[in-house]
């Protein structure tokens, strides 16, 4: 499992399970009395594969004893108690165990239950945020965790809640009759629009410096709709690749978290029933591996003649360049290009048959397989000039941390075409 995470390049991880606060479940961290089990936490916290400063710890909801009438809502007189419950976990993890987890969530997709009582949910969120920061002022609160960005209660939440990062989820569909990959990829523009909508609300309420994180995304928001296993197939891989490409190009979303790391439906790493372990890499796993390996340096502007279900993206460092090509169609595409000053080093092709690596043919023409992603890696020819000299206009780059899915804008413009700024 950990080897699989390393292959994915999962450098920024959100730890989330509803079982965390459900006594008797496999992943529970609470005792029978609904209090935190220090032994359970110790047994698992040391096995976290990521450094804690690049991890979100999600407390999805309150334990059962704080919901006496079992209506799915926190008892109105238990807000302070739930705030203390969350603060106690921060104290155990960050103070007693010295794990120093930086990012914390205290609610998850609760807007439906509080549709007509959003003020109650805001109060709950604020009690938790304030209680947590009283224990450890260095942590950051990831607020919202709404199931989608268009809920009409979001403006009031953004205006009045205490948080350092905005978070919401967005999936392509919840219906099993959605069987075309073009159907899914057409939904990506809606996800980008949702991010823009949240950005407008943050600006409206004077919170324009708060980053936006997409903390869950995939093809389906319910595994029951995925009867044909598309999320674990090439459709899921093309979806993840296309979404990452559009989020990077747009630049408003500062971190994206696919749901989820391992599992038979949503998982990028599938379960091997013969070996009894997680070691089956889905096409989406290869997508993340290739992005982690080659999507480094500056993100360059790209232009192409036909953008109908075809996407391209290039990443540049001083002596290397990687070109990502996505074919969202069920038919193959023939592509011709000739980057001056560069020579191909290797090519990777991902389609329904898996990931293949091979030498690039001498002619700089490549065939894009149906439903596929192709990555071509180049090295600079000896004595050649910079690829940036090919572009005469000024432009803004989006820079990737070289080993992270957290995106950061560079605000400076390049005044001369050969200026590395």
Buried (B, 14 or more C-beta within 10 A) or exposed (E): BEEBBEBBBBBBBBBBBEBBBBBEEEEBBBBEEBBBBBEBBEEEBEEBBBBBEBBBBBBBBBBEBBBEEEEEBBBEEBBEBBBBBBBBBBBBBBEEBEBBBBBBBBBBBBBEBBEEEBEBBBBBBBBBBEBBBEBBEEBBBBBBBBBBBBBEBBBBBBBBBBBBBBBBBBBBBEEBEBEEBBBBBEBBEEBBEBBBBBBEBBEEEEBEEBBBBBBBBBBBBEEEBBEEEBBBBBBBBBBBBBBBBBBBBBBBBBBBBBBBBBBBBBBBBBBEEEEEBBBBBBBBBBBBBBBBBBBBBBBBEBEEEEEEBBBBBBBBEEEBBBBBBBBBBEEBBEBEEEBEBBEBBBBBBBBBEEBEEEEBEEEBEBEBBBBBBBBBBBEBEEEEEBBBEEBEEEEEBBEBEEEBBBBEEBEEEBEEBEEEE
